[in-house]
């Protein structure tokens, strides 16, 4: 469990250390005092919760506190359902790409923890996206999830590049819960 001093919290929040002390003393920012001292310590999860509750930017904490998910799909209904199940206030940040080219650009700038590829964009393009991501050393730890169409055709391909598959239609809440488990195993989500 990572803890911060009031000075460190002040730097993160871009306020004076005295302001952080006032937040702490008033009970708005949770934490504890070191026994036998007046020094305050704020655990990471309490700081993140405080920042979210007050609409403050997470700054440097965002990468470790947020699960970043890139959805590669052209189906608007699908993306809206997934966005609804992966809300920002539950530690999810979602980006959407409509093509393989767009997915590559988004992956480079967004640095997602998970990429969901809808195979309805085209089996060849979807497979190429997965293979290109796996070839790039930056994305070897990224969780890849394939959404396979349930059109009766059997999709036979090398699944070694993909972590998990879901057959459409699927329960978006179930996928969201699975993402919490998979990403939560890699980073501490608050």
Secondary structure by P-SEA (a helix, b strand, c coil): cccccaaaaaaaacccaaaaaaaaaaccbbbbccccccbbbbcaaaaaaaaaaaccccccccccccbbbbbbcccaaaaaaaaaacccccbbbbbbbccaaaaaaaaacccccbbbbcccccaaaaaaaaaaaaaccccccbbbbbbccccccccccccccccccccccccaaaaaaaaaaaaaaccccc
